[in-house]
């Protein structure tokens, strides 16, 4: 679904802890010579380069007593023929911390043999023009490695050396990546880059480099960028193209209309992700108040048949503060889709819509999902006491329990205990239900044909109708978890849990006068399902991530069954 860590941070974690730790031999303190100590380390060096660097500081401390001979011997091993030693020696030297400018030549050679490797760190510690230039030379050869990490950590000191790379059409993305990962420390360069980009007397490549640097800074450069707006009519096509990209990256409101022009609801009613809408609505929301001019365009999403699209739009409208949407968002609190209700409560809190408090209090009292009740209670209390819930600032992303506020899924739910006996109670009905899967193929016989459901996990599934006379036809393409009979057509449970995706929903499949089968959603579950059963007339129970949801075709979700403790 959506990554829960930033790509950069995840990459750095992999660089530091990708495999098993480097062992520290117990007898390393007893060796009396450098040669003897290296022979001991030989026993624990893997045959291949696994990128592992943990415990390198311990090994460095034990070898540093042998002074420069140890340093130079390790440098020789970083460019030797043994892959494991090349990595271990580099990792040890990255923790050596006694470097001088005279070491730059050897370090540069070693880094050329292993681009993006551990020896970028000593070059960063030396931080002379020659050592920084060695890092710049290494930069285009890799991506999100030790060289990236070191240059980004240097902040503004590295920026002047990155300028020629920014001006290169071939390698500019490397420099942009570093500046972006400086997390705002390049902001002081924004104003001078704006002046350079806006100066028609400057060479085109210099102007392009300046625009790329501004884009790499991102949101923090926006206050300096107003002079760039006139470059949208610059006579040079390359400048016009790059300035559009730059203005979008810094979230200048002048381009938000262009961003919103192609943003419209297009998802299938049962698409659990609606990724097209997610991307464009999250983009518009990142403009904050600057997105209000396109708020009217977003209202079309509130009529979407897809619940994910509606929840995304409600979140975006709240983040840009588009007040005319409040009445429709208030109506959304009555949705049968818990994601839409959750998003509506949150956005109305950002608006400070005190007139919504009574409905929120009702939801806090009797809504079927505890986490939605809790959200309604917190938001209603905040509005009653201080008038609103703090809306995210213009360029920030508000965090719920997960990483992305737009994706309202299992990440906003609390963990629940398992029900040991797998026995449940709904009012006066007691029944057994376990998470045992219904199988890869689920079938239901009807008078004039047969429903067949398939479930192949990440590879998808499908519900098909196989009439006694005629050709089979597809009803809905998704993983079928269970099928239960109902008077005018079956209840079918769909869903999936895979790599962060977790969703489930039940539909009522009906037809009239021999027409094609129609699917109507009757229950949107809080997580992936694993079992469906009938517990009474028009009364069904679905296992969903340790909870059992009870629903009917006519009334939708009725509530959660309680675990029967023996």
Beta strands, then each sheet from edge to edge (+ up, - down):
strand 1: 423-426
strand 2: 429-432
strand 3: 441-446
strand 4: 449-455
strand 5: 461-467
strand 6: 473-476
strand 7: 480-484
strand 8: 491-498
strand 9: 501-510
strand 10: 518-524
strand 11: 529-536
strand 12: 539-544
strand 13: 547-552
strand 14: 556-560
strand 15: 562-563
sheet 1: 2+ 1- 15+
sheet 2: 3+ 4- 5+ 6-
sheet 3: 7+ 8- 9+ 10-
sheet 4: 11+ 12- 13+ 14-
end
